[in-house]
Amino acid sequence: MYSPSQITRQPQTEPGFPDHSAGSSRPHAGESIVDGRNMPGLILVGIAVIGVAATLSAAAAGSLGLAIVGGLITVICLLAGTAWVLGEHLRVKHHEGLGFHDHTAH
């Protein structure tokens, strides 16, 4: 592990693509937090997780209509959030000149 005194801030190579090589062995450590373009996708996945709980609660209460609507909203949010996060991952990989399955570390 690196101590905070060993980690120095590196200048960004291009806007939105910080260089994390000084503080991590992974090339995209904290990418979701630093970039911010993943946030809508992560929020949609979070809504889908909450939607699963709401759908199960509605089904347990015997409200079939609410359970169906909740299930549809959950599936839509999960698919849209996953597509968003994967799309952003592909954007970063494309910027680096790599394919989706090309690994740069480990």
Phi, psi and omega in degrees: 000151176266141173274157182303331180286339180275340183271120178246149179284129178262145176294146179288138179287320175212155181303132178089354181232080182289154178264113182256018187292336182285328186250001183205152175274353179264136185288340183235039180295125179075019183302319182295327182277317185287315185290313179082345179283347176278343188306313179303321179293318179294323177294319178297321177294321176297319176297323178295321178296316177295323179297325177298315179296317180294321179294317178295323178294318179295320179294321180292330179279353177090012180266090184296319181298313179294325179295319180292314179297316178298321178295318178295316179297320179298314181295318180297314179296320180295315180294317181294318180295318178295317178297321180296311182296317178294323177297318177293323177297317178295323179298316179294316179298319179296321178299326180274355180080022181250159174274173183300320184265004177285127180258142181250351180212150178057000000 
